[in-house]
Amino acid sequence: MPVRTVAMLTAGGLAPCLSSAVGGLIERYTEVAPDVRLIAYTDGYAGLLTGRSVEVTPEVREQAHRLHRFGGSPIGNSRVKLTNVADCVKRGLVQEGQNPLHVAAEQLTADGVDVLHTIGGDDTNTTAADLAAYLHENDYDLTVVGLPKTIDNDIIPIRQSLGAWTAAEMGSRYAQNIVAEHSSNPRMLIVHEVMGRHCGWLTAATAAAYHRWVGEQEYVPGIGATQRRWDVHAVFVPELPIDIDAEAARLHALMDEIGCVTIFLSEGAGVADIVAQLEASGASVPRDPFGHVQLDKVNPGAWFAKQFAARLDAEKTMVQKSGYYSRSAASNDQDLALIRRCTDVAVDAALAHTPGVIGEDEERDGELRAIEFARIKGGKAFDTSVDWFQGLLRDIGQA
């Protein structure tokens, strides 16, 4: 059956790929299937449920290349889980007694959509999987093709998710200014909190990129401008246990020597301990519609800063978070190349009515293909044994 109408939406948190992915899909369809009608649901699944969409006009097609220059999403995002009926009702996205999956399916049918592109992370694409399964089980003739967006790079079995390389580069750029605060006070402790709920890849990649930048600079040691003061001194990720007392002893000696300590911390590191501590004290732990702990409310950076500040005899402590700076950036050249490859394959898959999430399949020798929705999962762990990360830990004295 020919594809006549294609819809797209972006969902979940931002990543430095959404605008480019939208632009790339528009460009590819314009190139290989210019007669296909394109629409975009605004604000993710919220727009799909409420029937809000915009038409991709000929003028938009001509200007689509400009979207590669921007971060964010031109069509808006939201966090909606179609199987969380109570949340959808509470937010006014469906009426009491309605099934959000059915509402979404009927809206797609009313709009004449043959293919839906979902651009998002593991939550977005597992929700897309729920929708795809519902469509199939209820005989809706519609194909769902996803694109993997997450700065955490934690989607199973996808080798590299869109936007993650850019987020690491932007986190390093953020640190290049923030770490200068080491000179603002004697015995200064800086905690750079990086996004990453379950996976430490982004924290590790950000620290590695920053460490490379530090190594490329020229210093003036005679006046205190030294590489050791500018460098990262500890990297904590969820995949590795944190011996706070042992690390504090190591870092205290460094604080005595150079007068400052900089820690790169994954926001997911140690969260289980923090949550256990909060629940033991009787405090409630806020969670989002997907059941995830709301890390901005738990505030791991502040918790770790408190643990280390006392042990390091820090005179001043600063916690800085690069997440929103990093995730809202425009794609860098490395990500643009990956996005282009993925959007090309996504359009080819859509025109062939092949459902799945487009990515380099780690379980199929890295083949770029439409990966079956049933195999898509979140929470992929960062492999801390990789050479580049172990080299970083040795360089900073943590290994």
Summary of the structure (lengths in Angstrom):
residues: 399
radius of gyration: 22.8
end to end distance: 57.5
largest distance: 74.3
contacts: 1420
relative contact order: 0.17
helix: 48%
strand: 17%
